[in-house]
């Protein structure tokens, strides 16, 4: 029996924030594959009341970083029924236009496929 990455990096359930569990599983996977990544928590600035001009731009992906080959990667984590906002779609287009990798991820499998394609191409 062979294991898929989605079996090993399966998201844990969290109450109220299904995207968080997907995000944690994706982070674990990205770090194991040699990516240099960080979580972009723009919501924290809003909650702290310190949002200003130097904060993360609207629509920025939840996870950003570098692939082992040096290409930029942005991962927007969504629950199964989650949708991108118009601003997120615009950011996706801009990242791709600049030869970055953008993943709209509902599972680790989504990220795994995009990374495999990006590293081969």
C-alpha positions in Angstrom: 0.0 0.0 0.0 1.4 3.4 -1.0 0.6 6.6 0.9 -0.3 9.8 -0.8 0.7 13.1 0.6 -2.9 13.8 1.4 -2.9 10.8 3.7 0.3 11.9 5.5 -0.5 15.6 5.7 -4.3 15.3 6.3 -5.8 18.4 7.9 -7.0 18.2 11.4 -10.4 19.4 12.2 -10.8 22.8 13.8 -13.9 24.4 15.1 -15.3 27.3 13.1 -12.3 27.8 10.7 -12.0 24.9 8.2 -9.5 26.8 6.2 -7.1 26.8 9.1 -6.8 23.1 9.2 -6.1 22.9 5.4 -3.6 25.7 5.8 -1.7 23.9 8.5 -1.6 20.6 6.5 -0.3 22.6 3.4 2.4 24.3 5.5 3.7 21.0 6.8 3.8 19.6 3.3 5.5 22.7 1.8 8.2 22.6 4.5 8.9 18.9 4.0 9.4 19.5 0.3 12.0 22.1 0.9 10.0 25.3 0.3 10.7 28.4 2.3 7.2 29.6 3.4 5.4 31.8 5.8 1.8 32.4 6.7 0.4 35.8 5.8 -2.1 36.7 8.5 -3.5 40.0 7.3 -6.5 39.5 9.7 -4.2 39.8 12.7 -3.5 43.4 11.8 -7.2 44.1 11.6 -7.9 42.4 14.9 -5.1 44.3 16.6 -6.4 47.6 15.2 -3.0 48.4 13.7 -3.8 48.0 10.0 -2.0 50.7 8.1 -0.2 51.4 4.8 2.6 48.9 5.4 0.4 45.9 6.0 -0.3 43.0 3.6 -2.2 44.1 0.5 -5.8 43.1 0.1 -6.2 39.7 -1.7 -2.7 38.5 -0.8 -2.4 34.7 -0.5 -2.5 33.0 2.9 0.8 31.3 2.4 3.7 32.8 0.5 7.3 31.7 -0.1 9.9 30.3 -2.4 10.0 26.9 -4.1 13.3 25.0 -4.0 14.0 26.3 -7.5 13.6 29.9 -6.3 10.2 30.6 -7.9 7.7 32.6 -5.8 4.6 30.6 -4.6 1.4 32.0 -3.2 -1.3 29.6 -1.8 -4.8 30.8 -1.1 -6.4 28.2 1.3 -10.2 27.7 0.9 -12.7 25.4 2.5 -14.5 23.1 0.1 -17.2 25.7 -0.7 -14.9 28.8 -0.4 -14.6 31.2 -3.2 -12.0 33.8 -4.2 -12.9 37.4 -4.0 -12.4 39.6 -7.0 -9.3 41.1 -5.4 -7.9 37.6 -4.8 -8.5 36.8 -8.5 -6.6 40.0 -9.5 -3.7 39.1 -7.2 -3.6 35.6 -8.7 -3.4 37.1 -12.2 -0.6 39.4 -11.2 1.5 36.6 -9.5 1.1 34.4 -12.6 1.9 37.2 -15.0 5.2 37.6 -13.1 6.0 33.9 -13.5 5.0 33.0 -9.9 3.1 30.0 -8.9 -0.4 30.5 -7.5 -2.5 27.8 -6.0 -6.1 28.0 -5.0 -6.0 25.0 -2.5 -8.7 23.0 -0.8 -6.3 20.2 0.0 -2.6 19.2 0.0 -3.2 17.4 -3.3 -3.9 20.7 -5.0 -0.6 22.1 -3.9 1.3 18.9 -4.6 0.2 18.9 -8.3 1.0 22.6 -8.8 4.5 22.3 -7.3 5.3 19.2 -9.3 4.3 21.0 -12.5 6.3 24.2 -11.5 9.4 22.2 -10.7 9.3 20.2 -13.9 8.6 23.2 -16.1 
